[in-house]
């Protein structure tokens, strides 16, 4: 057993003590490792970290005449605060439930607006594109004179170009930006979940 493994085990056994007492115990055991012996030899000489922690507690932290309790080297279990959180949530539920509904409604409205803008851009682009093609064809076969044909064809090609650009932009958003955005949201959520689990 190395020095760090031994000290970590002692810290774990004395985990119920205040930090200052744990640090003092760690300094005490570190002094044994300061000599010329290897870490494994010192750890073997000190013995089981549990027993060493129990002896340290009995000799250094228990008042004279007292004995170390049987669970002296056992960490005290922390209280489970789940009930406190449940009570707080029940008390705040008249505020939290409407706030959650409102926040969810805002998010849904935002998503609906984004989808509406996207669909308007896609179908509007297709409509303008087809209208431009129709104006070009009408101009070519209208027989209203050369100036009118050129004017109608120019307007038709302009509409055709704008419609094609909007359609291509909508396709680009669907193929590139939407998956990228979803990936960013998933990564953000998974980082938060990992951080909560550690």
Secondary structure as UniProt FT lines:
FT   HELIX           3..13
FT   TURN            14..16
FT   HELIX           19..32
FT   TURN            33..34
FT   HELIX           39..46
FT   HELIX           49..56
FT   HELIX           57..61
FT   TURN            64..65
FT   TURN            70..73
FT   HELIX           82..141
FT   HELIX           146..172
FT   HELIX           173..177
FT   HELIX           178..197
//
